[in-house]
Amino acid sequence: MRQTIAVLILFSIVLSSPALGQEGLAYNATIYTMAEDADPAEAMAWDREGRILALGDSEGLQERFSDKPRHDLQGRVIIPGLIDAHGHIMNLGLSRLQADLGGTESVEEVIEVLREHEKTLPDEAWLTGRGWDQTRWPEAEFPLASDLDEAFPDRPVWLVRVDGHAAWANQAAMDRADKDLSGDWQPRGGQIFRDGDQQPTGIFIDTAMGEISSAIPETSEAEREHALDLALEEIARMGLTGVHEAGTSQDDLRRYLHREATDGLTVRIFGYADGDGAMLASLCRNGKVETRRIAVRGVKLYTDGALGSRGAALLEDYADDPGNTGLLFESDEDLQEVVDRAMECGLQLAIHAIGDAANRQAIDVIAAGRERIADNPGRHRIEHVQIIDPEDIPRLAEAEIVASMQPVHATSDMRWAEDRLGPDRLEGAYAWQRILDAGAVLALGSDFPVEPVNPMYGIHAAVTRQDRDGNPEGGWLPGQRLSIEQALAGFTRDAAYAGFAEEYTGTLEPGKLADFVVLDTDPFEADPETLHEIEVLMTVVGGETVFERD
């Protein structure tokens, strides 16, 4: 593995571009470097290796670098390349091959979308989709297999909820399970919804999803390559020069390395390996993966499910479901064992935790592991930190834990979050400003494809605490709004720090990589309520244009 990686480091990605090549000088621009306390620059020069040489005024840099290709930005704005601190690259691409159920307002509308998508499928294929959200439907209740059976009596149907932590199956899909799903048994860390006769209703939560998904035929290599193409195109179009992938399989890593070696990787990938035994063992045995555009130096673990499907683990019952406190996936002892092993291998931890009980468990195991394994590089992360007991917020900074959060989750969940939690627990709900005030690092992302890829949506949500229709007036829990500086930092320099990449990306400074984005609007001057309308005109990775708007 090390030998293979060493060979791959020799490869560089060369993309033809009519606008920006491997070296150049951009001038007549407003350049926000995102370096702390730095004033905007007017021009920036970079070399053939894609490294920034200098920033300054247009006249001075044009004279100093008169031999370099020049690019007049005509007053446009440049910011550092945006880094999504929590995304799922292959899931994004694969979701584009499935029925898109996002925004559907009823079961009937879901079936309409599925009927159209079915027309594209061969007779033997499963009908799959993603994005439904029962909280948007009139009854706001989980659907049933019988809702699908009349329309699709023979074709198996498997539909993943918007959060990725629940799925809806028809009877044909459940008939293909490897074992009898009836009875009162439940898988650890999951739930099969059953009726009064102990028969499955069609809803599977968290680990229970594997009872059906394991029966779905594997996606072909050609389909996966096409899915990766679709994902990379969308990522570049949205101004992302880096993605922290929250769960990279060995197969996906192989595919990314091959893309890099064959000049086809247009984003920097900071992978967090799937926390299964094989991937963790591979990293412990072979060491971290570090090439020109790929780094895998951490492992992704889970503590609980999602709030929308009531799988997030809470310290007290759900306000709208008495007796239910959600699902902790692992005991404290079992989770600690995996955490300690990863730390002993010098790896960074990225632990999914949404509910306040899950966040407490994640903080506890990270803090205990740091005490025992002092030479670990640290910067361990909790992914989402959506609901946290206010008493635990200072512990994030004390344990030097990065809070990896997704602003659009707050504006998506605000419609029903108080119903789930009750008013008393909202103090620790999506508490970005409280976390910053406590001294923790805040890295921001989207969790695509759970939410849209567009980082401008996340920046808008962070600054306004409103949805893109402007609701609610004044913002939801407005005391937790971020400034535009804080929001951009979360998608640039602080995201780079969270990925151990601050020495070469996250800000625009001499010696760092020329990863930058050209925008059509100045985010520092824009009306906050219009931030989501800002468009990316150009995305540049290491001095190479990977997207340019026509």
Steps between C-alpha positions, in 0.01 A plus 500: 500500500772750594686423177183552299432831673858617443460432128169686491659808653700535178184552299359849456161593371517708182167641383479710188345838569437800279506735799760404757797268454762365732651843551351842474417840637145603589455875541232769521323295766393525862680212669395398849788284619322384821836528677428652839523881512606520133367773271356409159746487210450598136720244328650157551776311319569126505765275346501186284468283810176674591657681798419861582799729447365833612191711571481875473384788284427451130757744365785370714442131431451556126839667488664237722355200313488638148594161352196315637166453322268774620133472586297818544225419753319825420426579862375154595549351846744220584480296819694189604370176359207384711543180700197295599594349836242221476380349173450164330647505151400158371158522667447829318578346164295187565205709616500669160434158345196440723156655526530841663228523767621825655220751553218252442190608693307173528509125449308552176767738371771248589321236295472740204876561506567127530276416203699738281834364621384142450472567126880521484559162669538147363237249608711330766640813668409626846324835513709714733474860610606745764382819663147442637415677824174410671509821706408686178187292441152591629488209746871533598507126575731227374355329189424130455606229259136475396520859371737371231367152439207589277717705264796259509376152592788307344797735473694544827502862617752644747486869588750663733379790715657845452732455802629159387402346834167341407356324198163394364449165327212336321402137555692379195820645646435352846436159340860508377649535848734223609295416811151513640431860605196422715512462877604725787878499441692817412852545363749679722504869421190482283126449492256318275155654527237229551123482524290334769564159345880556517521531122733767352317810382768600249705750705856413599709727724881523502671158523171324420531639148765238432235226521369617161786694341725193514263331252527776238722395206836675504545805283723426201845654465383695195210645699732597784742671263211692347377591848844635588500708182167653597616572855826664396326719243248622757763557768715712267198696377417596858844642580630218716873439474504260795263248658534317829337171411329357805539130430738381228501131412802312371326471164433874482859580600627276220274683256615845617868404478447372147328825404789701636751287312311541173455877521134492597474612862380860520465540877718439805356210699558474872364154567387356831505126465191296567530383858475133406776269614656451156558868420624582849734200491634610162582851624660362816707256295597715202489852640316811388432569134642831378528587130477827316122523523399222738557462872355229722625542855186439702213263565122562508297345784134524599329542835136552399249565224315814390252732670246497218456123524522510883819295496715772659591395854361740762561533872123524553198375304393654173240765582277366222564129571503426875699192591736537203850636559639401159779256420857482627682274255775380737556458870750737659747213538476380139529850357796577727679190376477612136590859587810390691611276216466781246689742726778247554538483120545880487164558333256786533147415610183634340205381709142548385290627792168681469312461830619637834558149639706409193705820521574434866611146418723628217661765721552245778679245282716758324602663827580163659698388198707821496595448863627149433660560158684828529698481174194488272492802263157604628251733330235238551160598369137453580286500188171695522488595874137589434362462852744537788442555870620859569712364785695292245580790266810619694627140496543519121774761534647331807547177303611698189211353303406655166125553461421399141154644438266558207307829512227394256401220739375767740279671243372164374425369849361816658147415379475212746804514731304648791238227462771236532688667785266733685603863568743425784754314283518764227778682687738234374342460155724589204684729741774631270570826679502341846752245375724771355469712814613198704824490298440199273583493129194496274538332159200532270356278229177383341473122551416467129303325359286529815501874429586683174867523407496879457715651781331836450186343644697409812656845527157659466352271766791568736468878471120531501363184672227522234395272217539622142146640505598736783326314781474560787528876513810590700628142494440189710680524836672811361753525781689214333548677166854532368659802339595474132865484609429209737293316241762531226772401746305182574504409131865602444775538759326317786396213273861481382616484861253221573662299219864572598530704179548855626864508388400487132135600461209680669644851452666679209860570605842470335620140506151352518316333215306714255162353593246777448153590381378796295154628604250724325420690824701621797373297801628762743291769329190295414170514685524194729159379382634472143820308578350179364461670160874556453633303204840349437656619176821298520653231719879458502694218665878537517492767229293283265148593399263213573179695438415816309148632453405569138 
